[in-house]
């Protein structure tokens, strides 16, 4: 007898009632390499449509609050889903992966930045994430407080980004010399960005989380999508995109 994976069985159960439905999903822009293929697989298996709005997590949170519409929220950090939970506007929050951090160095400056303290070197052009807009903006500030010189690095900061893609693009194009970003953000740019590891004791890695919004028109279908993101297939997609697994 052929035994289907549990995830496949769950999707099959949803398919009968999902064909005419469309899920509205808010997702952190930096998570797109994992979310996009998973959304396509879910849509193919269930027949449901999926409309995804990407942006810095702070941006999509503001968008949800403005519109009061949506089914699923996927955040680059638990900080934002915690805020929604406190407001009673999200349920079933699930950890999907870990958003690690690294220093991305432009090709022309490779070798000049070997650690966090080097970001304070006079004349170095640095980009950081906006703490109000994206997960790695918050993480960067923690890294500087624990292991760097925040005042000097802020003096070197010539750009603030709202998304991981913006940060990586600044570095890859040489608009800045270095940025605190993530391996997943640097990956699409290949050799244009050199990654420098940041010691684990310099920060607390952010959890990528997802949950069902209180405004969900089809809560069962929305919960099925969140469960799919957390499934073995979902974990594999996040790993392939460069995100670390959630500790057991």
VENGI-V624085 format. One record per residue. N is the residue number from 1. SS is DSSP state (alpha for helix, beta for strand, coil for the rest). NEAR is the number of other ideal C-beta (glycine too) atoms within 12 Angstrom. D_FIRST is the distance of its C-alpha to the first C-alpha in Angstrom with 1 decimal. Layout:
BEGIN
N/SS/NEAR/D_FIRST + N/SS/NEAR/D_FIRST
END
This chain:
BEGIN
1/coil/3/0.0 + 2/coil/6/3.8 + 3/coil/7/6.4 + 4/coil/13/9.7 + 5/coil/15/12.9 + 6/alpha/16/15.0 + 7/alpha/28/17.7 + 8/alpha/22/15.7 + 9/alpha/18/14.7 + 10/alpha/28/18.4 + 11/alpha/30/19.7 + 12/alpha/18/17.7 + 13/alpha/21/19.3 + 14/alpha/31/22.6 + 15/alpha/22/22.5 + 16/alpha/17/23.3 + 17/alpha/16/26.7 + 18/alpha/32/27.5 + 19/coil/17/28.3 + 20/coil/15/32.0 + 21/coil/28/32.6 + 22/beta/27/34.1 + 23/beta/44/34.1 + 24/beta/33/37.3 + 25/beta/43/36.7 + 26/beta/46/39.6 + 27/beta/45/38.9 + 28/beta/51/41.1 + 29/alpha/39/42.0 + 30/alpha/51/41.3 + 31/alpha/49/37.6 + 32/alpha/31/37.2 + 33/alpha/31/35.5 + 34/alpha/39/32.5 + 35/alpha/41/32.6 + 36/alpha/24/33.0 + 37/alpha/24/29.7 + 38/alpha/41/27.8 + 39/alpha/38/29.5 + 40/alpha/20/28.6 + 41/alpha/25/24.9 + 42/alpha/40/25.0 + 43/alpha/29/27.0 + 44/alpha/19/24.7 + 45/alpha/31/21.6 + 46/alpha/35/23.5 + 47/coil/21/26.3 + 48/coil/35/28.9 + 49/beta/23/32.1 + 50/beta/37/33.2 + 51/beta/20/36.9 + 52/beta/32/37.8 + 53/beta/31/41.3 + 54/beta/29/42.0 + 55/beta/34/45.1 + 56/coil/38/46.4 + 57/alpha/48/44.9 + 58/alpha/32/48.3 + 59/alpha/32/48.7 + 60/alpha/38/45.5 + 61/alpha/36/46.3 + 62/alpha/20/49.7 + 63/alpha/24/48.1 + 64/alpha/36/45.8 + 65/alpha/23/48.8 + 66/alpha/13/50.9 + 67/alpha/15/48.5 + 68/coil/14/46.8 + 69/coil/23/43.7 + 70/coil/35/40.2 + 71/coil/41/36.7 + 72/beta/52/35.7 + 73/beta/53/38.0 + 74/beta/58/37.0 + 75/beta/48/39.8 + 76/coil/54/40.7 + 77/coil/45/42.1 + 78/alpha/34/41.5 + 79/alpha/32/45.2 + 80/alpha/44/44.7 + 81/alpha/39/41.7 + 82/alpha/22/43.8 + 83/alpha/25/46.6 + 84/alpha/34/44.5 + 85/alpha/22/43.2 + 86/alpha/13/46.8 + 87/coil/19/47.5 + 88/coil/12/44.6 + 89/coil/26/43.2 + 90/beta/37/39.8 + 91/beta/24/37.0 + 92/beta/28/33.8 + 93/beta/32/35.2 + 94/beta/31/32.7 + 95/beta/32/33.6 + 96/beta/45/31.8 + 97/beta/44/33.7 + 98/beta/33/37.2 + 99/beta/48/40.0 + 100/coil/40/41.9 + 101/coil/49/45.4 + 102/beta/40/47.4 + 103/beta/49/50.6 + 104/beta/49/50.4 + 105/beta/40/53.4 + 106/beta/36/54.7 + 107/alpha/21/54.9 + 108/alpha/22/58.8 + 109/alpha/29/58.8 + 110/coil/21/56.3 + 111/coil/14/57.8 + 112/coil/23/60.1 + 113/coil/36/57.6 + 114/coil/19/56.0 + 115/coil/23/55.6 + 116/alpha/34/56.1 + 117/alpha/24/59.8 + 118/alpha/28/60.3 + 119/alpha/42/59.5 + 120/alpha/24/63.0 + 121/coil/24/64.8 + 122/coil/15/67.7 + 123/coil/16/67.1 + 124/coil/28/63.3 + 125/coil/28/61.6 + 126/beta/44/58.7 + 127/beta/44/56.2 + 128/beta/43/54.5 + 129/beta/48/52.1 + 130/coil/28/53.6 + 131/coil/29/52.6 + 132/coil/22/52.7 + 133/coil/34/50.4 + 134/coil/48/47.7 + 135/alpha/54/45.9 + 136/alpha/53/47.4 + 137/alpha/43/50.8 + 138/alpha/33/50.6 + 139/alpha/42/49.2 + 140/alpha/45/52.0 + 141/alpha/29/54.6 + 142/alpha/29/53.1 + 143/alpha/41/53.0 + 144/alpha/34/56.7 + 145/alpha/20/57.8 + 146/alpha/21/56.2 + 147/alpha/28/56.7 + 148/coil/33/59.0 + 149/coil/23/62.2 + 150/alpha/24/61.4 + 151/alpha/13/65.0 + 152/alpha/20/65.2 + 153/alpha/34/61.8 + 154/alpha/21/62.4 + 155/alpha/19/65.7 + 156/alpha/30/63.7 + 157/beta/32/61.2 + 158/beta/21/61.9 + 159/beta/25/58.8 + 160/beta/27/56.4 + 161/beta/40/53.1 + 162/coil/33/50.9 + 163/coil/35/47.7 + 164/alpha/55/46.1 + 165/alpha/33/46.3 + 166/alpha/32/50.0 + 167/alpha/47/50.6 + 168/alpha/41/48.8 + 169/alpha/28/50.6 + 170/alpha/37/54.0 + 171/alpha/45/53.3 + 172/alpha/31/51.8 + 173/coil/22/54.8 + 174/coil/22/57.4 + 175/coil/23/58.6 + 176/coil/35/58.3 + 177/coil/37/58.2 + 178/beta/50/55.5 + 179/beta/54/53.3 + 180/beta/56/51.1 + 181/beta/50/47.7 + 182/coil/51/44.1 + 183/alpha/34/42.3 + 184/alpha/41/39.9 + 185/alpha/44/43.1 + 186/alpha/39/44.6 + 187/alpha/26/41.6 + 188/coil/24/42.2 + 189/coil/29/45.8 + 190/alpha/13/45.1 + 191/alpha/17/48.3 + 192/alpha/24/50.5 + 193/beta/38/49.7 + 194/beta/29/50.0 + 195/beta/32/48.1 + 196/beta/33/50.0 + 197/beta/23/48.1 + 198/coil/37/49.3 + 199/coil/19/49.3 + 200/alpha/16/46.8 + 201/alpha/12/49.7 + 202/alpha/28/51.3 + 203/coil/32/48.9 + 204/coil/23/46.1 + 205/coil/33/43.2 + 206/beta/41/42.2 + 207/beta/33/38.8 + 208/beta/49/37.2 + 209/beta/39/36.1 + 210/beta/49/34.7 + 211/beta/40/34.9 + 212/beta/37/35.1 + 213/beta/41/38.6 + 214/coil/24/40.3 + 215/coil/26/41.0 + 216/coil/32/37.4 + 217/coil/21/37.1 + 218/coil/28/33.4 + 219/alpha/23/32.9 + 220/alpha/24/29.2 + 221/alpha/38/28.5 + 222/alpha/40/30.9 + 223/alpha/29/29.2 + 224/alpha/39/25.8 + 225/alpha/50/27.6 + 226/alpha/42/29.1 + 227/alpha/31/25.8 + 228/alpha/47/24.4 + 229/alpha/47/27.5 + 230/coil/35/26.8 + 231/coil/28/23.2 + 232/alpha/19/22.1 + 233/alpha/28/22.6 + 234/alpha/38/25.9 + 235/alpha/27/27.1 + 236/alpha/22/26.4 + 237/alpha/33/28.4 + 238/alpha/40/31.3 + 239/alpha/23/31.3 + 240/alpha/19/31.4 + 241/coil/34/34.3 + 242/coil/32/36.2 + 243/coil/39/35.7 + 244/beta/25/35.2 + 245/coil/25/32.4 + 246/coil/25/33.3 + 247/coil/9/34.1 + 248/coil/5/31.7
END
